[in-house]
């Protein structure tokens, strides 16, 4: 059962607001003032706000499979929209990072800052090419500062490619829509269960991980099970199966707060994150599974239109605004933060004895600069090219006789960036 026109636009507004929550978590993780405040608190915990990336993964899996089902598993249109949605922003972010790096080369900086902000040009270019090509994870080796958050984009790219290839095979073999959906469910379930087994083994006896294939350790280490859970959730939504069997009226918006807090606490108490599952300990073995379970119910509530109260409130409109621009913010945060650091470098040295002044000044300038640049890139690049990709994909669907979307479905796709 699909979304009705009114139901769909209302419910997926909650999904977009949830994206806003995810990008705010990521930004809070990366601004200097957060670590400074944690130092003042003297708490022996790990900053857990990086979990916003995993929330993005679950949302992505849910929204993508919902979009594919709405478009009758149109793989060609799926890839066209992904290219026009993702690639232009990456190229703009790479260009901005290149300009920032060039500005750094004109400054006299200490050696430790040179290695951080002035990577060799050939290494910078190679990483930019791997990010645009979606294989950054396969070449990851001490990335430069500007590429610090790009690993998650590579996870998304490889998830999209794997999903598309799986659908090509399933469409050729199964042919019937129900069987294609069943095959996609089986693949996502296999990834989810396999990663859970790896995580439990990591928790009990890490030495046993050597018996698992390197590919399985790779997908568990980079949290590919999060978008797989999102896929299962999206299919369950279409079929109204668990956890969508409940009456939406019984879901309370306050529950979303508890699910999010539970995920943050679970990660804060488990130690620092580590990509390698054999060194992840509690984070991989217990923290990520608990957080993913919390996000499953959080996205469920959003899909049912029950994740937030007071949709007309200013904070809800702000979350939706941030959700619309979340991809642009994520791409630009590191280059803009680097530029702000350079602009305030002299002040930072002068204020070395007063860290409180600097972190607050850095926060204000970073928020203003990132907001202005992200809005410009979103309005001039991301939004128009995303719409162009959608039109091209739909034109191809009409030529092949695929179902034409209603205007309400078009608006829904624009809202959810699918």
C-alpha angles and dihedrals in degrees: 000000000000132000122283114231096255095036094049099051092046096047097044090051084069090051090053091048087051088055086055090055090050095052091046090054090052093048092048088053093054105042114095096232092069094060090042092054091047089053091053091051092056089215115154096223137114121248101255101190093101085081086085086084091059089049088054089052094053092046090048094053091048096047095042095053090045089053092048092051091049090052095046093250094300100179095182092053090044093058094043091055093045093052094048091042099049112022102060093054091049091052092049092048090049091051092050091047090051091053091048090049089050091052090051091054089060092058130080102238134170115263094253090057093045091058090048102045105021108055116176110278094239091052091047091051094046092052091047091052092048091049093050090045094049097237098101092121091060093057100035111142118146096323120210119260094260091058094047096117100032095096089081092053088054089052089052092048093050090046090054093048092047091048092049094048091047090053092049089056094041093048090051096046106031100030093179118095094230092052092047089052090048092050092049089049091052093050094048091046091050092052092047096048094042092052090047090054090050090050093049091049088049088055096046106033118354092189090070090064088084088074091062122086115262090238092059092049088049096054092044093048092052093043099243086155089073095067088040089058088049090054091052089048092051093051091047088052093055092048095039092235130144124344090023095055092094126093106261089220089068093058114097122211088221088067089069090063092053093047091052094045091048091054092048094048092047091056096039092058098045102067132249120331119259127189093212109081093205089062097034097087112167095002095061097028100047113356100060096043091051093046092047091051090051090050091050090062092039092056089042089058091047092050088053091050092246104105096097138032126219101026090190093058120114093242091055091051089048092051090050090049090052091045091055090053099033095112093051092047091050093051095047104038098091098044091046093045088051091051091049090050090053092048092051097036095106090046090048092057091046091049095044091120092050108051092166092066094048098047091052093047090047091050095052094047093044094051092048095045096043092046093051096046094042092051091050093049092045094050098040103033119010102043100043094044092046088053090048092052090050092051092049091049093049092046089056090048091054091050090054093045096249118154114284115230122241118240090256090055090050090054090047092053092049091051095050095040093236 
